[in-house]
Amino acid sequence: MVPDIEPVIVETPLIRLSGRLATPRQDPARGLVVALPGGGYTSGYWDSPVEGQSFLALAAELGFFALALDRPGYGASRDHPPERLRVSDQVSHLYDAIETWSAGEGFEGPVFVIGHSLGGVIALMMAADPRASRLAGVDVLGVPFRYRDEGGGAAVQRFSRAEAHVPTPPEDLQRLLLFGPAGTYSAAAFAHHQTCLQPMPRAEYEDGLAAPAWWPSVLPKITVPVQVTAAEHETMQRTGWPMLTEVQALLSASPGARFDLLLGAGHDASLHHPARAYHLRAIAFFEGCLATSRA
């Protein structure tokens, strides 16, 4: 049976966030997974209508609440003051949203975060935050640990002269930056991706460009279990096992940290043919975190 996926509003004292909530049939739920989309995307990224590609549906089928949020600056908070959309602000707002939603639902179970691209940057910053004791595990894909000097990496740098928002790139550049070679994704998945796009707030764009310089001081602070996946066909940033090995050395304090290279996918891996494999691996990682916490 397909789980219920409904629009949701989470209203904290400082911000009103919109999103989508998938509710499991299982009671009690195994946990809450908060899904954070990347820069320029709404929560729809996590709910593709292409068969087998909705992370929200899969997580709920496997017994988890799945809450995909339109991050600060998107959806219901699109008009939030732009100077309050730095990554540090978003970390604070998202922890407040978790507390607000949990209190409203009477939910006291484990909380996981899955983040894509800039959403993954924020997920890792949440894992390094003093409030990280609330998190049971974090899964990220598409995080810019190091940008390329050429190709897509150079194209991303050119957007830095944008004003309040970074404009949505033309379709050919979307395919270059966000998707893999022809045959790794369907026309339907690309069409869905276009329905999820919104202009990217400049504040978070600038933080996304700066993120690689943060990791040597941030990642060693993380004591939450973390799983890092790199997509094979990245064009904006470095990928592959040498890069993952560098990240592994920095995540030395993360218990049971895991790393994987997802073959056959570009940056928007949840909209590529291996999406279900990636999503299942993320849920399996969260299940492992649950098992370890009870040992």
N, C-alpha and C positions, 0 to 999 in steps of 0.2 A: 504494500500500500504506500502511495506517495505521501510523504509527510506534509503537514500544513506549512506553507511559507507565506508570511504576511508582512505588509509594511509595518514599521514600528517607529515610534518616536521615543527617544530617551532624553528627558529634560533635566539637566543638572542646574545647580544655582547659577552657573556662569555661561552655559551654552545649551542650545537645543539641537540634538543630533537626530537625523533620520537614518533609516536603514531597512534591513529585511531580517526577519526572524523565522528560523525553521524550528519547529517544536517536535521533539521525539514522541513516539507513542509510549515509550518505556517510562515508567514512573517507579522510583526516582530516576532522573537522568544521570548518565555517567559523568557528566560535567558540562561546562559551558565553554564553547570555542568562540572567541571573538575574532572575526575575520576583517583584516584591514587591507583595502585595495591600494594600489600604487598611485603615483601622481597623475592627475588628469582623469582619474576613474571614480565613478560612483560604486556603491555596494553591489550593483548589478554584475560586476566582474565575477563575483563568486556564485552567480546563479544563472549560468548559461543554459538556454533551452535545448542546446544540442545534447542528444542522448549521452548520458554518462559523464557530462562535464560540470554539472552543478555540485559544487562542494557543499553547499547548504543542504541539499537533498540527501547526499551521501552521509554527512555527519549526523543528521537527524535519524536516518535509517539505522545507523549504528549506535543510537542511544544518546546522542549529545544534543543539547541546545546549541544552535549555531546562529550567532548574531553578527551579521555583516553590517558594518556601519559606514555611512557616508562620513568620512573624516571631517574634522573642522575645516571649514572653507568650501564644503560641498553640500549639495542637497539643502536641507533645512537651515544649515548654518552658512550658506553661500555668501551672505552679506555680513558675516562676522568681521570685526575690524581687522584689516590685513596685517597690522603690526602685532596682532596676537595669534598669528598662525605659524610661528616658528615651531620647529620640532619639539623643543622643550615645553612650549605651551600645549601642544597636542598630547604629549605624554600625560600631563596633568589632567587635561580634559577627558582623556580616555579612561584613566583610572577612576575619575569621578563618575563617568558613565557606567563603568562596571559596577561600582558600588550602588549607584542609583537603580540600575536595572535589577541587580541581585536583591536589594531591599524590597523593591516593588513586587518581585516574584517569590519572596521568601526563600531564595536560593542560597545555600551555604556550601555548595560543593566546590570541587576543584575548577580552576579557571585556566584555560589555555589560550594562547594567541597564535594565529597564523597570519603572516604578513607578506605581501608581495611588493617588491621593488621599494619605493619610498615607504610603503606600509611596513615592509620588512625592516627598514632603517628604524622606524618608530618602534616596532616590536622589540628590537634589540636594545634601544634606549630605555624602553620600559623594563626590560630584563635587568638593566644596570641601575635602575632607580631604587631608592630606599623602599618604595612600596612593592617591590618585586616579590616579597614574601607571599603576596596574594596569588602569584602565578605558579602553576604546576609544571608548565613546559611551554616552549616557544618554538615554532617552526617558521623558517623564512626561506624565500626563493627570490632570486633576481636582485639581491642587495648589491649596490655598487661598492665593492671593497676596493677596487681600482678601476678607473675609467681607461678606455683605450685612447691613445693619442691620435688614432686615425679612424676613418669610417664613421660609424655611428657615434662614437665618443666625441669626435670633432663636431659632428652635427649638433649634438646636445649642447655643447659649449656656446654655440652661436645664438642660442635662445636667450642668453644672459642679459641682453639689452631690452628685454620686454619690460612693460610698465607694471601695472597692478597685477596682471595675469599673463601667463605664458599662453599664446594662442595655440589652439589645436593644430598640429602639423598637417600638411596635405596628405592625401591618401598614400602616395608613393613613399613618403617619409615614415608614415605609420608602419607600413609593411617592413621597411628597412630596420627601424628601431625596435619594433615590438613583436615581429613575427619571424618565423624561420623560413626555410626554403619552401617553394611550392610543393605540396604533397604532405607537409607536416601539420596542416590545419585545413579546415573546410571553409567553403564560402559562407556557410551559415554562421560559423564561429566568428569570422571576420565581420559579418553584418551585425552580429550581437555586440561585438566590441565597440562598434561605432555608436550604438545606442547608449553606451555607458560613459562616453566622453564628456568632460566639462573642462573649461579653461583652468589651468593650474595656477594657484596663488603664487605670486613671485617669492614670498617669504619662504615657503617650503621648497620651492625650486632652488633657491640659493643654498638652503641647508642641504639639499640633496647633492649639489655639486661639492659642497664642503665635506660631506660625510667621510670620504676615504681618509682624511686627515685625523678624524676622531678615533678610528678603531684601535690604534695602539694603546690609547689610554682607557677606552671604554670597555672593550671586549674582555680584558683580564679581570674586570670587576664583576662579571656575570657569574653568579652561582646557581642560576636556574638551568635545568636541562634544556639544551638547544639542539635543534636539527637544522643544518644548513644545506640547501640544495642549489646547485648551479645548473642552468640550462645549457645544453650543448651549443645552441646556435645564437649566442649573445653577440650583438654587434656594438652595443654601447660600452660594455665593460669587459674586463678580463674574466675568463671562465676556464674550466678544466681543472684537473687534479693538482697541478702546481699551485694554483691560486687557493684551492680548498685546503691544501696542506699548510699554507701560510695562515689561513684563518684558524685552523685547528690549533696551531701553536699559540695563538692569542687567546683562544677560549679554554685555556688550561684549567681554569677553576670551575668550568661548567661540568657537573657530574654527568657522565654518560653521553657527552656531546657526540652527535653523529653527523656524517657528511655523505653527500651523494651527488653524482653527476647524472642529470636526467637527459638521456639520449633522445633525439628526435623532436626536441622542442626548442622554440625561441623564447624570448623574454617573457611574453604572456603565456606561460606554460599551461595555465588553467584553461586556455582556449585552444590548445593543440591536441593532437590525437592521444598523447600519453597522459592527458589530464587526470583520468581516473586512476592510473597507476600512481601518479604523484599524490593525489588526494588520499588514496588508501595508505600510502606510506606515511603521510602525516598523521592520519588517525591511528595507525599502528604505533607510531612513536608516542602519541599521547597515551595510548593503552599501556605501553611500556612504562611511562612515567607513573601511571596509576599503580601498576603492579609493584614498582620499586618503592613507592611511597608507603605501601602497605607491608613491605617485607620486614 
